[in-house]
Amino acid sequence: MIKTFHLRTHAHSEMIEITDQIQQWLNEEQVTDGIVIVSSMHTTAGITVNENADPDVKTDFLRRLDEVYPWDHHKDLHMEGNTAAHLKTSTVGHAQTLIVSQGRLVLGTWQGVYFCEFDGPRSRKYVVKVIQ
C-alpha cells in the first residue's frame, strides 16, 4: 500500500509537520501494525523526525544547517546555485522509517515527522509506503 502526498512550501527553508497527514491516511486504510517508510521525492527536500512541542527547535535547526552549509559559497560549482540545499537534504536524509502499532505511529512524546524544504518555495511531494 502506497500513497503520494502533495504539498506547497512557502519559504526558502522550512519544516512542515506531516505527522497528522500520515496518521490520518493510516486510519483511513485501517493499518494496525507494520512499518511505514516516508520518502521525499526531491534532491533538495528531506524527511526528519524531531521535536514538535517548541517551534524554536525548527528555527534553530534551519539556522544551524545554514551555518554548516551557507547558501552562497564562492567555491560551489553547481550551475543551479543550490548546492547547500543538496547538502542539507543528504544530511537530513530523504526518508524515515517508522513503526505502526495498534493503528498509531510509534513516536515519542515530543516527536513529529517533518518535510524539510531547503530550496523553496515549491510544489513538493512525498510518498508513504506501508509494509504490514
Sequence and secondary structure as in RCSB ss.txt:
>XXXX:A:sequence
MIKTFHLRTHAHSEMIEITDQIQQWLNEEQVTDGIVIVSSMHTTAGITVNENADPDVKTDFLRRLDEVYPWDHHK
DLHMEGNTAAHLKTSTVGHAQTLIVSQGRLVLGTWQGVYFCEFDGPRSRKYVVKVIQ
>XXXX:A:secstr
 EEEEEEE  SSSEEEE HHHHHHHHHHTT  SEEEEEEES SSEEEEEEE S THHHHHHHHHHHHHS S  TT
   TTS HHHHHHHHHH SEEEEEEETTEE   TTEEEEEEESS S EEEEEEEEE 
